[in-house]
Amino acid sequence: MQKTDPIPPAVEVESLSKRFGRRHALRHVSLRIDTGEMVALIGPSGSGKSTLLRHIAGLLAGSRDSGAIRLFGREVQCRGAVSPRIRAIRSEVGFIFQQFNLVGRLPLLTNVLTGTLSRVGTLRSLLGLFPRAEKLRALEALQCVGLAEYAAQRASTLSGGQQQRAAIARAMQQRARILLADEPIASLDPESARIVMELLQCMNRDEGVTVLVSLHQVQFAMQYCPRSIAMKEGRIVFDGPSQELTPAALRRIYGLKSDDFDLDGTEPLRFRVCTPPAAAAGA
């Protein structure tokens, strides 16, 4: 019987390090995420979560003495040098930022259509010459996130929750195989945060998209992500099932006191200090 080659992991990071001046942002970080996983990236502010995500996307290069990053077996960077084929690799990587990164003066549909840039080309995209099939697909993506009625509306007129859902529609339009989300619910109210997390979960479950999402809200990590990776001071200090994020484990990660947690013992851990702010924009 002929042997088949093993399927490479969706994300593979080997001994990644990064310094900003004298500060160590990442310290020999290694991890592996298989295709189809939905993984939460948690940890205190300044622990290296955003820096790691930007390295995986090829937006930042590691230190010269660091290792390598591969996506589906294709090298993103090695020893501080980003691959010359990074644009082709990045076309399969959707990136959702905390601040949405939509062009406020453009209609929502046009913002979603920018996800086709790798297929349509820069010039046609700038001129708004999108094929009819792509426009129909973009409308379907907006329909999926519940925003089809706002397709012709300027992105700047929408709430924060709506803009973040539009960013997810843009990733759908891109046909991303990997979705990196950098604190996508940090500025949203609880209901908007729930909607965004359910959309990410839907992409993972129904489309097979590999999702790595950075979160400050531990309760959302436990609810939506079977696996969590925790960082502290540029290092990975936990990697395992989210349900193993016990009060003791979270105290080691965040350095908090026992009264920072709801320890009633009858329900999954509630991390009170990380509840999404209710004052943010609505869904």
N, C-alpha and C positions, 0 to 999 in steps of 0.2 A: 504494500500500500504506500502510495506517495505521501510524504510528509508535507503538511501545509505550514507555511510560515506563521509564527505566533502574531496575534494582533498587537501592534504597539499601543502603549497607553496614550490616552488623549493628551495628557500633560505629564512631562517628566522633567524634573528639576534636579540637578546634581551639584551639590556643594556650591551654591550660589552665594556670593558675597558682594556687598556694596558699601562703599564709604562716601559720605558727604563731608569733605574736610577730614577732621579727626573723628567724626561720629560714625560708628558702625550701624548702618541701617539694616543690613542683612549679614548674618554670620553663618556661613556654611549651611545654607538651607537646602535640604533635599526632600523631595516628595514625589509621589506618583498618584495620578488620578486616572482611573480607567474610563473608557468610553461609556457614556450613559450615566455616569454618577452625578449626583447633586450634592455638593460639598459646601459647608459653611466655613468661612475664614474669620475667626474671632480673635479678640485680644484687646488690650488697652490701647488708647490713642498713642501713636508714636511707636507701636510695636513692630511696624514694618509691613503691615497688610497691603496698603496701597502701593508701596514700593515694589512688593513682590508681584502684584497683579500687573503693574506697568512693565516689569521685566518679562513676564510671561507673554505679554502682547508685543514685545519687541519695541516698546516705546522708550525704554531705558536700557542701557548696557551695563552689565556687571563689572566688577573690578577685574583687572587683568589676571589676577591670580585665582579667579573664581572658575567654576566648572561650566556646565552647559545647560541649555533648556531645549527641549524638543516637544513639538506638537504632532501627534500621530506619526512619530518617528522622524519628522523633518526638523532639522536643526534651526532654531530661532537665533541662538547666539552661543558662542563658545569662547571662553577666556577673554571676556570683555569686548568681543567683536560681534556685531549684529550681522546675521546672514545677508548677503547681497540679494537673496530671493525673498526678503522679508515681506515685500508688498503682496506677493502671491500667497504667502502663508497667512498673512493678516486678513486676507479677503474672507477667510473662513472663521475669523475670530470676531465675535460681536463684543463690544465694550460698552457697558452702561455706566455712566458717571453719576455721581451724587447730584450734580447741578444740571443734569439733563443734556446739555450741549446741543440744544436745538437752535436753529436760526430764527429768532423771535419774529422778524418781519416777514418771513416766508409762510405760506399756507402749510397746514399740518401735513397734507398729502405730499407736498414737495419735500418736506423734511424726511418723511418716511422713504420717499423715492431715492434719497441720497444713499440708502443702503445698497443700491444697484450700481454704485460707482465702479466697482471692479469689473462689472459686465458691460456697462453702457459706455464707460470712458469719461474722462474728465471734461473734455470739450462739450460733448453732447449733454452732459449733466449740467454744466454751467449755463448752457443755452436752453435748458429745460426740454430737450428733445428726447423724452423718454418713450420707449415703445408702448403701444397700447396694452400689450400683455403685462408689462411691468406695472402700468397704472392700475389695471384690474387687480393684480396681485397685491398692490399697496392698499387698495380699498378693502380687500379681504382681510389684510393684516389689521387695519383700523377697525374693521367690524369685529375681529377676534378680540381686540382689547376694549371694545365698547365705545369707540370714538368715531365711527363712520360719519355721524351727523356733523362732526366738526372738521371734516376733510378740507373745506375751503377757508377755514378760519385761521387767522394768524396765530402762530404758536404762542406768542407772548401774551395772548388774551386768555390762555387756559390756566387752570390751577396747577399747582406743583404735582399733585397726584396724576392729573391728566397728562402733563408733559412727560412724566416718567413712564406712563403707559405707552405714550407715543414713541419713546426711546426703545421700548421693548418691541413695538411694531416695526421699527426701523431694523432691529436685529433680525426679526422674522423675514423682512424683505431681503436682507443680506444673505439669507439662507446659511447662517452661521452654524458651524458644527460644534463650536465651543463658545460659551457665553461667560464673559468675565464681568461681574457687577461689583462696583466699588461703592459700598454703602448706599445702595439705591433707595433705601427707605429712611435714611437718617433724618431728613427734613420733612417727613410726611406724618400726618395724623394717623392714629391707629387703624382706621378703616381703610384709608388709602394704602397704608403699609400692607395690610392683609391682602388687598386686591393685587398689588404688585407681586407679592410673594407667591400668590396662587397662579399668576400668569407665568412666572418663572418655573414653577412646579409643573404647569401644564406643558410648557415647551420641553421640559426634561422628560416627562412621562409620555407625551403623545408624539413628539417629534424626535426623541432620542438625543436631544442636544445635551452635551455635557455642560454643567453649570458649576461655576465656582463663584460664590457670592460672599463678599465681605460684609459682616454685620456687627453692630454694637449691641443689638438686641438679642440676648442669648435665648430668650423664650422662642423667638422666631427660628433660630437655628435648630432648636430641639424639635419644633413642630414640623418644619418643612424639609430639613436636610438630614438624611440618615447618618451622614458622617460629618464630623467637625474637625478642623485643624486649628489649633490655638497657637498664637505667637506672643512672645514676650521678649522685649529688648533684642529684636532681630533674629530670634531663634524660635524653632518649633518646639513647644513644650507639651503639646498634647496632639495626638492623631488617633482617632478612633470613633466608635459609635457615639452619636450625639447624646444618647440616653445615659452614657457613662460620665456626662458632665455633672458630677455630684457637687454638692456644696463645698466639699473639701477640695475637689479639683478646681473649682472656680475661685476659691480663696487663694490657691497657689498661683493661678493665672493672673488674677486681678489684684491680689494683695489686699483684699477687703476683709472686714470683720464679719462675724457670723450674723450680726443684726442687719447687715445689708441684704440678706436673703430671706425669702419666705420658706421656712423650714418646717411646714406643717406635716410633711411626710406622706400626705395622701394624694398629691398631684405632682405632675412634673414641675421641676424647679421653676419658680418665678423670680426673675432677676429684676427687682423693683427699680433699681437705679437706671435701668436701660429702657424703660418704657418709652415708646415714641412720643414726642411732644404733641399735645392736643391742639396747640396753637398754630400748627403749620397749615398750609393750604389743603383744601378738601380734595375728595376723589374726583 
